[in-house]
Amino acid sequence: MLEPAVLAGLAAVSRVSRALVAPDELPVLASTALEEMREALHLDRAVLYLPDADGQPVLRRFVGDAAAQALSFDEEAWQLATNAPIVLRESAGWLVDNPFDPPATDWLILPLIEGVVIASAPARIALDALSGTVLSLLCSQLSAGITTARLRRELQAAAIERERRQLTAEVHDGLAQYLAVARRELALAEPDRARLTEAVESAHRLVRERLRTLSHETPASLRAALEAAARRARTPVRVSGHGDAGPEAVTLAARVVSEALANADAHAHATSAQVTYAADDERLELTVRDDGRGFDPAHAAGIEDGHLGLTVMRERARGQGGDCTVTSTPGTGTEVHLWIPL
C-alpha cells in the first residue's frame, strides 16, 4: 500500500493536470499549481515570477503575495538559479534579494522553463526524494501551463485579426457600397428629400469611419494605440495616462476608444473629448469623455441601436472578465468607461 505522503503527492499532480486542460487563463492555472505546491510541501508562500519583455535576467511577479515586484539577477546568478532547485536559509543577497516581507529565513528557488517559483516555509525546508519528485512534476506542469496559455492567447489574437479583416471586407463590399449608391441617387431627388439625404450622409460617414478603424493595425503599445484612435477622430481629443498592457487588451481598448469617438463625431456634436487610462499588473481602466449634447438613458431605445459597436465592445469586455459602460445626461456629454483584468 502506498504511503499517505505518496498518495497526497500523486493527488496534487493529478489535480494540476486536470487544471491544465481547463480553458482558464494563465493566472488561474498558475494559482492552482502554486496552491498545490503549498499543500503538498507544507509551504506558507509561493510566488511565480516570469521574464519581462526585454529578455534580460529580470523577472516580474506574476502570481503570488511576495513584496518584490521584480527580481534582478546577474548572469552568473541567473545560471545558478535556473540550473536546479536551491534551498536558502539566509537573506541570500549574493544570489538575489529576498522577495518576502518580512524576509523569509527558509525559502527556495524552483526553476521553470521560463521564470522561477520562489517559495518559503514556516520551518526548515528539507527536500526528500518524494518531495523533490512531486516538486519537479509540479514545476514541469506549470511550465507546460505557461506555454499552453500563451499559445491559446496567440490563437485568440489571430482569431480576432481574422474577424477584423472579414468584417472590414463585409462592410466595405456590402453596406458601404449601398450607402454610396443611395447618396448619389438622393442627390438627384427632389428638395423635400433633404432630411433623408442628411441621414444617409451621416450613415455613410459613420461606416467609412468604421472601415478606417478596422483597417488599421493595432500598434504594439497601449499609448500608441489610443493616440492612433484619437488622430482618426474629427473631434479634438486629448490622451493622458500611464501603464501598458498585452496585445489583446490593447486591441480591445483601441476599439472602445474608436467607437466612442466615432459616436461623438456622428451623434454628439462634441467640440472636444478626453481619453484617460491607467494600467498596472492587475487591471486596465479607461474612460472616454466628450462634451457633446448627451442623451437620456431612460429613453435610449433608439440610442442602443445607434451604438451597436459599443454593445459589442461591452460583450467583449465581459468576455475578458471586465465591463464597458456608457453614461450620459442631456446637455452634459457622454462617458464611456472600460475596465478589464490583466
C-alpha positions as CSV (number, residue, x, y, z in Angstrom):
1,M,0.0,0.0,0.0
2,L,1.3,3.5,-0.9
3,E,2.3,5.8,1.9
4,P,-0.2,8.7,2.7
5,A,2.5,11.2,1.6
6,V,2.9,9.5,-1.7
7,L,-0.8,9.5,-2.3
8,A,-1.0,13.2,-1.4
9,G,1.7,14.0,-3.8
10,L,0.1,12.0,-6.7
11,A,-3.2,13.6,-5.9
12,A,-1.6,17.1,-6.2
13,V,-0.1,16.2,-9.5
14,S,-3.4,14.8,-10.8
15,R,-5.3,18.0,-9.8
16,V,-2.8,20.2,-11.6
17,S,-3.0,18.0,-14.7
18,R,-6.8,18.4,-14.7
19,A,-6.5,22.2,-14.3
20,L,-4.1,22.4,-17.3
21,V,-6.7,21.1,-19.7
22,A,-9.4,23.6,-18.5
23,P,-10.0,26.7,-20.6
24,D,-8.6,29.1,-18.0
25,E,-6.2,31.9,-18.4
26,L,-2.6,31.7,-17.1
27,P,-3.2,33.5,-13.8
28,V,-5.8,30.8,-12.8
29,L,-3.6,27.9,-13.9
30,A,-0.6,29.4,-12.1
31,S,-2.6,30.0,-8.9
32,T,-3.8,26.4,-8.9
33,A,-0.3,25.0,-9.3
34,L,1.1,27.2,-6.6
35,E,-1.7,26.2,-4.2
36,E,-0.9,22.5,-4.8
37,M,2.8,23.2,-4.2
38,R,2.0,24.8,-0.9
39,E,-0.3,22.0,0.2
40,A,2.0,19.1,-0.9
41,L,5.2,20.6,0.5
42,H,3.8,22.4,3.6
43,L,4.8,25.9,2.3
44,D,3.3,29.1,3.5
45,R,4.0,31.3,0.4
46,A,4.7,30.5,-3.2
47,V,5.2,33.1,-6.0
48,L,5.6,32.9,-9.7
49,Y,8.0,35.3,-11.5
50,L,8.2,35.4,-15.3
51,P,10.7,37.2,-17.5
52,D,9.9,40.7,-18.6
53,A,9.7,41.7,-22.3
54,D,13.3,42.7,-22.9
55,G,14.6,39.1,-22.3
56,Q,17.2,40.1,-19.7
57,P,17.5,38.2,-16.4
58,V,14.8,40.4,-14.8
59,L,11.7,38.7,-13.6
60,R,8.3,40.3,-12.9
61,R,6.0,39.0,-10.2
62,F,3.1,37.3,-12.0
63,V,1.1,35.4,-9.3
64,G,1.7,35.4,-5.5
65,D,1.9,37.6,-2.5
66,A,5.7,38.4,-2.2
67,A,6.6,42.0,-1.6
68,A,9.0,42.4,-4.5
69,Q,7.6,43.5,-7.9
70,A,10.7,42.5,-9.8
71,L,13.8,40.3,-9.2
72,S,17.1,41.1,-10.9
73,F,19.8,38.5,-11.5
74,D,23.3,39.0,-12.8
75,E,24.5,36.5,-15.4
76,E,26.1,34.0,-13.1
77,A,23.3,34.2,-10.5
78,W,20.8,33.5,-13.3
79,Q,22.6,30.5,-14.5
80,L,22.8,29.1,-10.9
81,A,19.1,29.9,-10.1
82,T,17.8,28.1,-13.3
83,N,20.0,25.1,-13.1
84,A,18.3,23.2,-10.2
85,P,16.2,23.8,-7.1
86,I,18.0,25.9,-4.5
87,V,17.2,25.8,-0.8
88,L,18.2,29.0,1.1
89,R,18.4,29.7,4.8
90,E,19.7,33.3,4.7
91,S,18.9,36.6,3.0
92,A,20.9,35.3,0.0
93,G,21.8,38.8,-1.3
94,W,24.7,37.2,-3.1
95,L,22.1,35.5,-5.4
96,V,19.0,37.7,-5.4
97,D,17.2,39.9,-3.0
98,N,14.9,38.2,-0.6
99,P,11.4,38.9,-2.0
100,F,9.4,38.3,1.1
101,D,8.2,40.8,3.7
102,P,9.1,40.1,6.4
103,P,12.2,38.3,4.9
104,A,11.9,34.6,4.9
105,T,14.6,32.6,6.7
106,D,13.8,29.3,4.9
107,W,13.0,29.7,1.2
108,L,13.7,28.0,-2.1
109,I,14.0,28.9,-5.8
110,L,12.5,26.5,-8.3
111,P,13.4,26.9,-11.9
112,L,10.9,26.6,-14.7
113,I,11.4,26.6,-18.5
114,E,10.5,30.3,-18.3
115,G,10.8,32.1,-15.0
116,V,11.0,30.7,-11.4
117,V,8.8,29.9,-8.5
118,I,10.0,31.2,-5.2
119,A,8.5,29.8,-2.0
120,S,9.0,30.0,1.7
121,A,8.2,27.7,4.7
122,P,7.5,28.3,8.3
123,A,10.1,25.6,9.3
124,R,13.3,24.3,7.9
125,I,12.9,23.1,4.3
126,A,14.1,19.6,3.7
127,L,13.5,18.1,0.3
128,D,13.4,14.4,0.5
129,A,13.2,12.1,-2.6
130,L,9.4,12.2,-2.6
131,S,9.1,16.0,-2.1
132,G,11.7,16.5,-4.8
133,T,9.8,14.3,-7.3
134,V,6.5,16.0,-6.6
135,L,8.1,19.4,-6.9
136,S,9.7,18.5,-10.2
137,L,6.4,17.2,-11.6
138,L,4.5,20.3,-10.5
139,C,7.1,22.6,-11.9
140,S,7.1,20.7,-15.2
141,Q,3.3,21.0,-15.3
142,L,3.4,24.7,-14.6
143,S,5.9,25.2,-17.4
144,A,3.6,23.4,-19.7
145,G,0.7,25.5,-18.5
146,I,2.6,28.7,-19.3
147,T,3.3,27.5,-22.8
148,T,-0.2,26.4,-23.3
149,A,-1.8,29.6,-22.1
150,R,0.5,31.7,-24.3
151,L,-0.4,29.6,-27.3
152,R,-4.0,30.0,-26.5
153,R,-3.7,33.7,-26.3
154,E,-1.8,33.8,-29.6
155,L,-4.6,31.8,-31.2
156,Q,-7.2,34.2,-29.8
157,A,-5.3,37.2,-31.2
158,A,-5.1,35.5,-34.6
159,A,-8.9,34.8,-34.5
160,I,-9.6,38.5,-33.6
161,E,-7.4,39.6,-36.5
162,R,-9.3,37.3,-38.9
163,E,-12.6,38.6,-37.6
164,R,-11.4,42.2,-38.1
165,R,-10.4,41.5,-41.7
166,Q,-13.6,39.6,-42.5
167,L,-15.8,42.4,-41.0
168,T,-13.9,45.1,-42.9
169,A,-14.5,43.2,-46.2
170,E,-18.1,42.6,-45.5
171,V,-18.9,46.2,-44.5
172,H,-16.9,47.6,-47.5
173,D,-18.4,45.3,-50.1
174,G,-21.9,45.5,-48.7
175,L,-23.3,48.3,-46.6
176,A,-20.8,51.0,-47.6
177,Q,-21.4,50.3,-51.3
178,Y,-25.2,50.5,-50.9
179,L,-24.9,53.7,-48.9
180,A,-22.7,55.3,-51.6
181,V,-25.3,54.4,-54.3
182,A,-28.2,55.8,-52.1
183,R,-26.3,59.0,-51.6
184,R,-25.8,59.6,-55.3
185,E,-29.4,58.8,-56.0
186,L,-30.7,61.1,-53.3
187,A,-28.6,63.9,-54.6
188,L,-30.7,63.8,-57.8
189,A,-34.0,63.6,-56.0
190,E,-36.5,66.4,-55.0
191,P,-35.6,69.0,-52.4
192,D,-38.0,67.6,-49.9
193,R,-35.7,64.6,-49.5
194,A,-33.1,66.8,-47.7
195,R,-33.6,65.2,-44.3
196,L,-33.3,61.7,-45.7
197,T,-30.2,62.8,-47.6
198,E,-28.6,64.2,-44.5
199,A,-29.4,60.9,-42.6
200,V,-27.8,58.8,-45.4
201,E,-24.8,61.1,-45.5
202,S,-24.3,60.7,-41.7
203,A,-24.6,56.9,-42.0
204,H,-22.1,56.9,-44.8
205,R,-19.6,58.9,-42.8
206,L,-20.0,56.6,-39.9
207,V,-19.5,53.4,-42.0
208,R,-16.4,54.9,-43.6
209,E,-15.0,55.8,-40.1
210,R,-15.6,52.2,-39.0
211,L,-13.8,50.9,-42.1
212,R,-10.8,53.2,-41.4
213,T,-10.7,52.0,-37.8
214,L,-10.9,48.3,-38.8
215,S,-8.3,48.6,-41.5
216,H,-5.6,50.0,-39.2
217,E,-3.3,47.6,-37.5
218,T,-3.3,47.9,-33.7
219,P,0.0,49.5,-32.5
220,A,2.2,47.5,-30.1
221,S,1.8,49.8,-27.1
222,L,-1.4,50.9,-25.3
223,R,-0.4,54.6,-25.6
224,A,0.3,54.4,-29.3
225,A,-2.9,52.6,-30.0
226,L,-5.0,55.2,-28.1
227,E,-3.3,58.1,-29.8
228,A,-3.8,56.5,-33.2
229,A,-7.5,56.1,-32.5
230,A,-7.6,59.8,-31.3
231,R,-6.0,61.0,-34.5
232,R,-8.7,59.4,-36.7
233,A,-11.5,61.3,-34.9
234,R,-12.7,64.7,-36.2
235,T,-13.3,65.9,-32.6
236,P,-10.2,67.2,-30.9
237,V,-9.0,64.6,-28.4
238,R,-6.5,64.7,-25.5
239,V,-5.0,61.4,-24.4
240,S,-3.4,61.0,-20.9
241,G,-2.5,58.1,-18.7
242,H,0.2,55.6,-17.7
243,G,1.0,51.9,-18.0
244,D,0.8,49.3,-20.8
245,A,-1.0,46.0,-21.5
246,G,-0.8,42.9,-23.7
247,P,-2.0,42.8,-27.3
248,E,-5.5,41.5,-26.6
249,A,-6.2,44.3,-24.0
250,V,-4.6,46.9,-26.3
251,T,-6.8,45.8,-29.2
252,L,-10.0,46.0,-27.1
253,A,-9.1,49.4,-25.6
254,A,-8.4,50.8,-29.1
255,R,-11.7,49.5,-30.4
256,V,-13.6,51.1,-27.5
257,V,-11.9,54.4,-27.9
258,S,-12.5,54.4,-31.7
259,E,-16.2,53.5,-31.2
260,A,-16.7,56.2,-28.6
261,L,-15.0,58.9,-30.6
262,A,-16.9,57.8,-33.8
263,N,-20.2,58.2,-31.9
264,A,-19.0,61.6,-30.6
265,D,-18.3,62.7,-34.2
266,A,-21.6,61.3,-35.6
267,H,-24.2,61.9,-32.9
268,A,-22.9,64.1,-30.1
269,H,-21.8,67.3,-31.9
270,A,-18.9,67.4,-29.5
271,T,-16.3,70.1,-29.6
272,S,-13.7,68.1,-27.5
273,A,-13.1,64.7,-26.0
274,Q,-10.7,63.3,-23.4
275,V,-9.2,59.8,-23.1
276,T,-7.7,58.8,-19.8
277,Y,-6.3,55.4,-18.9
278,A,-4.3,53.6,-16.2
279,A,-2.8,50.1,-16.4
280,D,-0.9,48.1,-13.9
281,D,-0.2,44.4,-13.1
282,E,-3.9,43.9,-12.0
283,R,-6.2,45.8,-14.4
284,L,-6.7,48.3,-17.1
285,E,-9.2,51.2,-16.7
286,L,-10.0,53.6,-19.5
287,T,-12.5,56.5,-19.8
288,V,-13.6,58.4,-22.9
289,R,-15.5,61.7,-22.1
290,D,-17.0,64.1,-24.7
291,D,-18.6,67.5,-24.2
292,G,-21.4,66.8,-26.7
293,R,-25.2,67.1,-26.3
294,G,-25.5,63.7,-24.5
295,F,-28.8,61.7,-24.2
296,D,-31.2,60.4,-21.6
297,P,-30.5,56.7,-20.8
298,A,-34.2,56.3,-19.8
299,H,-35.2,57.0,-23.4
300,A,-32.3,55.3,-25.1
301,A,-34.1,52.5,-27.0
302,G,-33.1,54.1,-30.3
303,I,-29.7,55.1,-29.0
304,E,-28.8,51.4,-28.3
305,D,-29.3,50.6,-32.0
306,G,-27.1,53.5,-33.0
307,H,-24.4,52.4,-30.6
308,L,-24.3,48.8,-31.6
309,G,-20.5,48.9,-31.7
310,L,-20.4,49.8,-28.0
311,T,-22.8,47.0,-27.3
312,V,-20.3,44.6,-29.0
313,M,-17.4,46.1,-27.0
314,R,-19.4,45.6,-23.8
315,E,-19.8,41.9,-24.6
316,R,-16.1,41.5,-25.4
317,A,-15.1,43.3,-22.2
318,R,-17.4,41.0,-20.2
319,G,-15.9,38.0,-22.1
320,Q,-12.5,39.1,-20.6
321,G,-13.9,39.4,-17.1
322,G,-14.4,43.1,-17.2
323,D,-17.1,45.5,-18.3
324,C,-17.8,48.5,-20.6
325,T,-20.5,51.1,-19.5
326,V,-22.0,54.2,-21.1
327,T,-23.4,57.0,-19.0
328,S,-24.8,60.3,-20.2
329,T,-27.1,63.2,-19.3
330,P,-28.7,65.6,-21.8
331,G,-26.5,68.7,-22.3
332,T,-23.5,67.3,-20.3
333,G,-21.9,64.9,-22.7
334,T,-21.3,61.2,-22.6
335,E,-18.8,59.0,-20.8
336,V,-17.7,55.5,-21.8
337,H,-15.8,53.5,-19.2
338,L,-13.9,50.3,-19.8
339,W,-12.1,48.1,-17.3
340,I,-10.6,44.6,-17.8
341,P,-8.4,42.5,-15.6
342,L,-4.8,42.0,-16.7
